[in-house]
Amino acid sequence: MEALQPGSPSAAQSVVEEELVQCYCCRLTEECTPEYIAMVKEQHQGRWICGLCAEAIKDENSRSHKALATRRR
């Protein structure tokens, strides 16, 4: 049996539970931990949104708010 080296992960630590999840917008499928999936869904009203689509949504929301501010002047 091989001894673990200091600083190396144990067998229990190296097993990471991941799930497949599909983006609500673009249908991209990713493997993510359940904790990360829950965090993303919390930020997007219960929908899984991939990082690329999340950035596009953030950019579009920023543009919309700027356009509304300009119209109100």
C-alpha positions in Angstrom: 0.0 0.0 0.0 1.3 3.4 -0.9 1.6 6.1 1.7 0.1 9.5 1.2 2.5 12.3 0.8 2.1 15.4 3.0 -0.1 18.0 1.2 -1.6 15.5 -1.3 -5.4 14.9 -1.2 -6.7 11.8 0.4 -8.9 9.5 -1.6 -12.0 10.8 0.2 -11.0 14.5 -0.6 -10.3 13.9 -4.3 -13.9 12.6 -5.0 -16.0 15.6 -6.0 -19.7 15.0 -6.6 -20.7 16.7 -9.9 -24.0 16.8 -11.8 -24.8 17.7 -15.4 -26.8 20.9 -15.7 -28.1 22.6 -18.8 -28.2 26.4 -19.4 -31.8 27.8 -19.6 -30.7 30.2 -22.4 -28.3 28.4 -24.7 -28.7 24.8 -23.7 -25.0 24.3 -23.0 -24.4 21.4 -20.6 -21.8 21.6 -17.9 -20.7 19.4 -15.0 -20.9 21.4 -11.7 -21.1 20.7 -8.0 -24.6 20.7 -6.4 -23.5 23.7 -4.3 -22.5 25.8 -7.3 -25.7 24.8 -9.1 -27.8 26.0 -6.2 -25.9 29.3 -5.9 -26.4 30.1 -9.6 -30.0 29.1 -9.5 -30.5 31.4 -6.5 -29.1 34.3 -8.5 -31.3 33.7 -11.6 -34.7 33.0 -10.2 -34.3 29.2 -10.0 -32.9 28.8 -13.5 -29.4 27.6 -14.4 -27.6 30.1 -16.5 -24.1 29.4 -17.8 -21.3 32.0 -17.3 -21.4 33.3 -20.9 -25.2 33.9 -20.8 -25.0 35.4 -17.3 -22.5 38.0 -18.6 -24.7 38.7 -21.6 -27.7 39.2 -19.4 -25.7 41.5 -17.1 -24.5 43.6 -20.0 -28.0 43.8 -21.5 -29.4 44.9 -18.1 -26.7 47.5 -17.8 -27.5 48.9 -21.3 -31.2 49.0 -20.6 -30.7 51.0 -17.3 -28.4 53.5 -19.1 -31.0 53.9 -21.9 -33.8 54.5 -19.4 -31.7 57.1 -17.5 -30.9 58.9 -20.8 -34.6 59.1 -21.7 -35.7 60.6 -18.4 -33.5 63.7 -18.7 
